[in-house]
Amino acid sequence: MKNGVNITGATQASYTTPPTTAGDNGSLFAVIVSNAAGSVTSNNAILTVR
């Protein structure tokens, strides 16, 4: 998820962001992991663009 919205197509075990810009600075990323037992959402990670 980016800023609370699901990222289209980001459904695999890993995800690489497209090239970032200064406008992406401060974006919040989280991941939802699920299996037969249920699902859990991670804490947000803040993207820093330098």
PDB file of N, CA, C and O in Angstrom:
ATOM      1  N   MET A   1       0.840  -1.163   0.000  1.00  0.00           N
ATOM      2  CA  MET A   1       0.000   0.000   0.000  1.00  0.00           C
ATOM      3  C   MET A   1       0.893   1.236   0.000  1.00  0.00           C
ATOM      4  O   MET A   1       1.945   1.258   0.638  1.00  0.00           O
ATOM      5  N   LYS A   2       0.461   2.253  -0.718  1.00  0.00           N
ATOM      6  CA  LYS A   2       1.147   3.536  -0.706  1.00  0.00           C
ATOM      7  C   LYS A   2       0.134   4.581  -0.267  1.00  0.00           C
ATOM      8  O   LYS A   2      -0.910   4.756  -0.894  1.00  0.00           O
ATOM      9  N   ASN A   3       0.454   5.265   0.810  1.00  0.00           N
ATOM     10  CA  ASN A   3      -0.436   6.285   1.366  1.00  0.00           C
ATOM     11  C   ASN A   3      -1.855   5.747   1.587  1.00  0.00           C
ATOM     12  O   ASN A   3      -2.842   6.439   1.335  1.00  0.00           O
ATOM     13  N   GLY A   4      -1.935   4.494   2.065  1.00  0.00           N
ATOM     14  CA  GLY A   4      -3.213   3.897   2.414  1.00  0.00           C
ATOM     15  C   GLY A   4      -4.004   3.308   1.263  1.00  0.00           C
ATOM     16  O   GLY A   4      -5.128   2.843   1.456  1.00  0.00           O
ATOM     17  N   VAL A   5      -3.430   3.323   0.063  1.00  0.00           N
ATOM     18  CA  VAL A   5      -4.125   2.812  -1.128  1.00  0.00           C
ATOM     19  C   VAL A   5      -3.358   1.609  -1.672  1.00  0.00           C
ATOM     20  O   VAL A   5      -2.133   1.650  -1.781  1.00  0.00           O
ATOM     21  N   ASN A   6      -4.077   0.539  -2.012  1.00  0.00           N
ATOM     22  CA  ASN A   6      -3.421  -0.635  -2.606  1.00  0.00           C
ATOM     23  C   ASN A   6      -2.684  -0.241  -3.878  1.00  0.00           C
ATOM     24  O   ASN A   6      -3.173   0.578  -4.657  1.00  0.00           O
ATOM     25  N   ILE A   7      -1.514  -0.819  -4.087  1.00  0.00           N
ATOM     26  CA  ILE A   7      -0.716  -0.581  -5.286  1.00  0.00           C
ATOM     27  C   ILE A   7      -1.109  -1.635  -6.313  1.00  0.00           C
ATOM     28  O   ILE A   7      -0.933  -2.830  -6.077  1.00  0.00           O
ATOM     29  N   THR A   8      -1.635  -1.201  -7.440  1.00  0.00           N
ATOM     30  CA  THR A   8      -2.072  -2.112  -8.491  1.00  0.00           C
ATOM     31  C   THR A   8      -0.930  -3.028  -8.923  1.00  0.00           C
ATOM     32  O   THR A   8       0.159  -2.559  -9.253  1.00  0.00           O
ATOM     33  N   GLY A   9      -1.181  -4.322  -8.918  1.00  0.00           N
ATOM     34  CA  GLY A   9      -0.201  -5.296  -9.374  1.00  0.00           C
ATOM     35  C   GLY A   9       0.835  -5.701  -8.330  1.00  0.00           C
ATOM     36  O   GLY A   9       1.651  -6.584  -8.592  1.00  0.00           O
ATOM     37  N   ALA A  10       0.822  -5.079  -7.157  1.00  0.00           N
ATOM     38  CA  ALA A  10       1.814  -5.403  -6.121  1.00  0.00           C
ATOM     39  C   ALA A  10       1.280  -6.535  -5.249  1.00  0.00           C
ATOM     40  O   ALA A  10       0.850  -6.318  -4.116  1.00  0.00           O
ATOM     41  N   THR A  11       1.316  -7.750  -5.802  1.00  0.00           N
ATOM     42  CA  THR A  11       0.740  -8.901  -5.101  1.00  0.00           C
ATOM     43  C   THR A  11       1.733 -10.049  -4.934  1.00  0.00           C
ATOM     44  O   THR A  11       1.343 -11.150  -4.545  1.00  0.00           O
ATOM     45  N   GLN A  12       2.990  -9.807  -5.218  1.00  0.00           N
ATOM     46  CA  GLN A  12       4.006 -10.854  -5.122  1.00  0.00           C
ATOM     47  C   GLN A  12       4.778 -10.743  -3.795  1.00  0.00           C
ATOM     48  O   GLN A  12       4.509  -9.857  -2.984  1.00  0.00           O
ATOM     49  N   ALA A  13       5.718 -11.635  -3.592  1.00  0.00           N
ATOM     50  CA  ALA A  13       6.503 -11.659  -2.359  1.00  0.00           C
ATOM     51  C   ALA A  13       7.458 -10.477  -2.236  1.00  0.00           C
ATOM     52  O   ALA A  13       7.934 -10.188  -1.138  1.00  0.00           O
ATOM     53  N   SER A  14       7.749  -9.787  -3.341  1.00  0.00           N
ATOM     54  CA  SER A  14       8.606  -8.598  -3.273  1.00  0.00           C
ATOM     55  C   SER A  14       8.028  -7.519  -4.185  1.00  0.00           C
ATOM     56  O   SER A  14       7.246  -7.805  -5.092  1.00  0.00           O
ATOM     57  N   TYR A  15       8.427  -6.280  -3.929  1.00  0.00           N
ATOM     58  CA  TYR A  15       7.945  -5.145  -4.708  1.00  0.00           C
ATOM     59  C   TYR A  15       9.069  -4.125  -4.835  1.00  0.00           C
ATOM     60  O   TYR A  15       9.735  -3.799  -3.852  1.00  0.00           O
ATOM     61  N   THR A  16       9.274  -3.628  -6.036  1.00  0.00           N
ATOM     62  CA  THR A  16      10.250  -2.569  -6.282  1.00  0.00           C
ATOM     63  C   THR A  16       9.490  -1.344  -6.757  1.00  0.00           C
ATOM     64  O   THR A  16       8.711  -1.416  -7.708  1.00  0.00           O
ATOM     65  N   THR A  17       9.717  -0.225  -6.095  1.00  0.00           N
ATOM     66  CA  THR A  17       9.017   0.990  -6.500  1.00  0.00           C
ATOM     67  C   THR A  17       9.526   1.458  -7.850  1.00  0.00           C
ATOM     68  O   THR A  17      10.678   1.207  -8.204  1.00  0.00           O
ATOM     69  N   PRO A  18       8.669   2.140  -8.608  1.00  0.00           N
ATOM     70  CA  PRO A  18       9.160   2.788  -9.827  1.00  0.00           C
ATOM     71  C   PRO A  18      10.124   3.911  -9.414  1.00  0.00           C
ATOM     72  O   PRO A  18      10.202   4.240  -8.230  1.00  0.00           O
ATOM     73  N   PRO A  19      10.850   4.496 -10.359  1.00  0.00           N
ATOM     74  CA  PRO A  19      11.752   5.599  -9.987  1.00  0.00           C
ATOM     75  C   PRO A  19      10.997   6.662  -9.186  1.00  0.00           C
ATOM     76  O   PRO A  19       9.889   7.063  -9.543  1.00  0.00           O
ATOM     77  N   THR A  20      11.614   7.098  -8.113  1.00  0.00           N
ATOM     78  CA  THR A  20      10.969   8.079  -7.242  1.00  0.00           C
ATOM     79  C   THR A  20      11.365   9.500  -7.619  1.00  0.00           C
ATOM     80  O   THR A  20      12.387   9.731  -8.265  1.00  0.00           O
ATOM     81  N   THR A  21      10.538  10.436  -7.202  1.00  0.00           N
ATOM     82  CA  THR A  21      10.801  11.856  -7.424  1.00  0.00           C
ATOM     83  C   THR A  21      10.707  12.565  -6.083  1.00  0.00           C
ATOM     84  O   THR A  21      10.305  11.966  -5.086  1.00  0.00           O
ATOM     85  N   ALA A  22      11.074  13.823  -6.058  1.00  0.00           N
ATOM     86  CA  ALA A  22      10.987  14.603  -4.817  1.00  0.00           C
ATOM     87  C   ALA A  22       9.551  14.622  -4.291  1.00  0.00           C
ATOM     88  O   ALA A  22       9.336  14.695  -3.081  1.00  0.00           O
ATOM     89  N   GLY A  23       8.576  14.557  -5.186  1.00  0.00           N
ATOM     90  CA  GLY A  23       7.178  14.540  -4.767  1.00  0.00           C
ATOM     91  C   GLY A  23       6.783  13.298  -3.992  1.00  0.00           C
ATOM     92  O   GLY A  23       5.761  13.298  -3.305  1.00  0.00           O
ATOM     93  N   ASP A  24       7.584  12.224  -4.090  1.00  0.00           N
ATOM     94  CA  ASP A  24       7.312  10.990  -3.350  1.00  0.00           C
ATOM     95  C   ASP A  24       7.828  11.059  -1.915  1.00  0.00           C
ATOM     96  O   ASP A  24       7.496  10.199  -1.100  1.00  0.00           O
ATOM     97  N   ASN A  25       8.625  12.060  -1.602  1.00  0.00           N
ATOM     98  CA  ASN A  25       9.195  12.178  -0.259  1.00  0.00           C
ATOM     99  C   ASN A  25       8.077  12.205   0.782  1.00  0.00           C
ATOM    100  O   ASN A  25       7.116  12.963   0.651  1.00  0.00           O
ATOM    101  N   GLY A  26       8.209  11.385   1.801  1.00  0.00           N
ATOM    102  CA  GLY A  26       7.217  11.325   2.859  1.00  0.00           C
ATOM    103  C   GLY A  26       6.086  10.357   2.604  1.00  0.00           C
ATOM    104  O   GLY A  26       5.205  10.214   3.451  1.00  0.00           O
ATOM    105  N   SER A  27       6.080   9.682   1.455  1.00  0.00           N
ATOM    106  CA  SER A  27       5.039   8.693   1.173  1.00  0.00           C
ATOM    107  C   SER A  27       5.107   7.569   2.195  1.00  0.00           C
ATOM    108  O   SER A  27       6.183   7.206   2.669  1.00  0.00           O
ATOM    109  N   LEU A  28       3.955   7.029   2.523  1.00  0.00           N
ATOM    110  CA  LEU A  28       3.872   5.943   3.496  1.00  0.00           C
ATOM    111  C   LEU A  28       3.631   4.626   2.768  1.00  0.00           C
ATOM    112  O   LEU A  28       2.724   4.519   1.943  1.00  0.00           O
ATOM    113  N   PHE A  29       4.450   3.628   3.079  1.00  0.00           N
ATOM    114  CA  PHE A  29       4.312   2.299   2.495  1.00  0.00           C
ATOM    115  C   PHE A  29       4.022   1.291   3.603  1.00  0.00           C
ATOM    116  O   PHE A  29       4.609   1.359   4.683  1.00  0.00           O
ATOM    117  N   ALA A  30       3.117   0.357   3.330  1.00  0.00           N
ATOM    118  CA  ALA A  30       2.809  -0.732   4.253  1.00  0.00           C
ATOM    119  C   ALA A  30       2.561  -1.988   3.431  1.00  0.00           C
ATOM    120  O   ALA A  30       2.310  -1.922   2.227  1.00  0.00           O
ATOM    121  N   VAL A  31       2.635  -3.117   4.093  1.00  0.00           N
ATOM    122  CA  VAL A  31       2.407  -4.392   3.409  1.00  0.00           C
ATOM    123  C   VAL A  31       1.365  -5.189   4.190  1.00  0.00           C
ATOM    124  O   VAL A  31       1.337  -5.174   5.420  1.00  0.00           O
ATOM    125  N   ILE A  32       0.514  -5.880   3.446  1.00  0.00           N
ATOM    126  CA  ILE A  32      -0.455  -6.799   4.044  1.00  0.00           C
ATOM    127  C   ILE A  32      -0.007  -8.212   3.708  1.00  0.00           C
ATOM    128  O   ILE A  32       0.160  -8.558   2.539  1.00  0.00           O
ATOM    129  N   VAL A  33       0.186  -9.021   4.734  1.00  0.00           N
ATOM    130  CA  VAL A  33       0.596 -10.411   4.550  1.00  0.00           C
ATOM    131  C   VAL A  33      -0.574 -11.289   4.957  1.00  0.00           C
ATOM    132  O   VAL A  33      -1.171 -11.098   6.016  1.00  0.00           O
ATOM    133  N   SER A  34      -0.896 -12.260   4.099  1.00  0.00           N
ATOM    134  CA  SER A  34      -2.031 -13.123   4.427  1.00  0.00           C
ATOM    135  C   SER A  34      -1.739 -14.578   4.071  1.00  0.00           C
ATOM    136  O   SER A  34      -0.946 -14.881   3.180  1.00  0.00           O
ATOM    137  N   ASN A  35      -2.404 -15.454   4.795  1.00  0.00           N
ATOM    138  CA  ASN A  35      -2.359 -16.888   4.511  1.00  0.00           C
ATOM    139  C   ASN A  35      -3.658 -17.490   5.034  1.00  0.00           C
ATOM    140  O   ASN A  35      -4.589 -16.756   5.366  1.00  0.00           O
ATOM    141  N   ALA A  36      -3.732 -18.799   5.110  1.00  0.00           N
ATOM    142  CA  ALA A  36      -4.966 -19.460   5.532  1.00  0.00           C
ATOM    143  C   ALA A  36      -5.389 -19.076   6.950  1.00  0.00           C
ATOM    144  O   ALA A  36      -6.569 -19.168   7.288  1.00  0.00           O
ATOM    145  N   ALA A  37      -4.447 -18.652   7.775  1.00  0.00           N
ATOM    146  CA  ALA A  37      -4.752 -18.300   9.164  1.00  0.00           C
ATOM    147  C   ALA A  37      -5.275 -16.878   9.312  1.00  0.00           C
ATOM    148  O   ALA A  37      -5.801 -16.524  10.367  1.00  0.00           O
ATOM    149  N   GLY A  38      -5.140 -16.052   8.271  1.00  0.00           N
ATOM    150  CA  GLY A  38      -5.608 -14.678   8.362  1.00  0.00           C
ATOM    151  C   GLY A  38      -4.650 -13.714   7.699  1.00  0.00           C
ATOM    152  O   GLY A  38      -3.837 -14.107   6.862  1.00  0.00           O
ATOM    153  N   SER A  39      -4.748 -12.453   8.076  1.00  0.00           N
ATOM    154  CA  SER A  39      -3.861 -11.448   7.495  1.00  0.00           C
ATOM    155  C   SER A  39      -3.464 -10.429   8.550  1.00  0.00           C
ATOM    156  O   SER A  39      -4.123 -10.276   9.579  1.00  0.00           O
ATOM    157  N   VAL A  40      -2.371  -9.739   8.266  1.00  0.00           N
ATOM    158  CA  VAL A  40      -1.868  -8.700   9.161  1.00  0.00           C
ATOM    159  C   VAL A  40      -1.269  -7.599   8.303  1.00  0.00           C
ATOM    160  O   VAL A  40      -0.672  -7.870   7.261  1.00  0.00           O
ATOM    161  N   THR A  41      -1.426  -6.364   8.738  1.00  0.00           N
ATOM    162  CA  THR A  41      -0.871  -5.209   8.040  1.00  0.00           C
ATOM    163  C   THR A  41       0.301  -4.666   8.843  1.00  0.00           C
ATOM    164  O   THR A  41       0.206  -4.499  10.059  1.00  0.00           O
ATOM    165  N   SER A  42       1.410  -4.390   8.156  1.00  0.00           N
ATOM    166  CA  SER A  42       2.593  -3.856   8.818  1.00  0.00           C
ATOM    167  C   SER A  42       2.369  -2.418   9.256  1.00  0.00           C
ATOM    168  O   SER A  42       1.396  -1.776   8.860  1.00  0.00           O
ATOM    169  N   ASN A  43       3.281  -1.926  10.076  1.00  0.00           N
ATOM    170  CA  ASN A  43       3.333  -0.496  10.351  1.00  0.00           C
ATOM    171  C   ASN A  43       3.769   0.209   9.077  1.00  0.00           C
ATOM    172  O   ASN A  43       4.344  -0.415   8.185  1.00  0.00           O
ATOM    173  N   ASN A  44       3.499   1.499   8.987  1.00  0.00           N
ATOM    174  CA  ASN A  44       3.947   2.276   7.839  1.00  0.00           C
ATOM    175  C   ASN A  44       5.448   2.493   7.853  1.00  0.00           C
ATOM    176  O   ASN A  44       6.052   2.651   8.914  1.00  0.00           O
ATOM    177  N   ALA A  45       6.038   2.502   6.686  1.00  0.00           N
ATOM    178  CA  ALA A  45       7.429   2.914   6.489  1.00  0.00           C
ATOM    179  C   ALA A  45       7.371   4.211   5.702  1.00  0.00           C
ATOM    180  O   ALA A  45       6.619   4.312   4.733  1.00  0.00           O
ATOM    181  N   ILE A  46       8.153   5.203   6.104  1.00  0.00           N
ATOM    182  CA  ILE A  46       8.156   6.506   5.427  1.00  0.00           C
ATOM    183  C   ILE A  46       9.292   6.546   4.423  1.00  0.00           C
ATOM    184  O   ILE A  46      10.444   6.281   4.766  1.00  0.00           O
ATOM    185  N   LEU A  47       8.966   6.879   3.182  1.00  0.00           N
ATOM    186  CA  LEU A  47       9.969   6.975   2.120  1.00  0.00           C
ATOM    187  C   LEU A  47      10.653   8.338   2.190  1.00  0.00           C
ATOM    188  O   LEU A  47       9.986   9.373   2.223  1.00  0.00           O
ATOM    189  N   THR A  48      11.982   8.333   2.212  1.00  0.00           N
ATOM    190  CA  THR A  48      12.756   9.565   2.171  1.00  0.00           C
ATOM    191  C   THR A  48      13.497   9.627   0.852  1.00  0.00           C
ATOM    192  O   THR A  48      14.279   8.732   0.533  1.00  0.00           O
ATOM    193  N   VAL A  49      13.260  10.671   0.086  1.00  0.00           N
ATOM    194  CA  VAL A  49      13.930  10.878  -1.206  1.00  0.00           C
ATOM    195  C   VAL A  49      14.960  11.976  -1.015  1.00  0.00           C
ATOM    196  O   VAL A  49      14.639  13.068  -0.548  1.00  0.00           O
ATOM    197  N   ARG A  50      16.196  11.680  -1.376  1.00  0.00           N
ATOM    198  CA  ARG A  50      17.266  12.681  -1.229  1.00  0.00           C
ATOM    199  C   ARG A  50      17.837  13.030  -2.562  1.00  0.00           C
ATOM    200  O   ARG A  50      18.747  13.854  -2.647  1.00  0.00           O
TER     201      ARG A  50
END
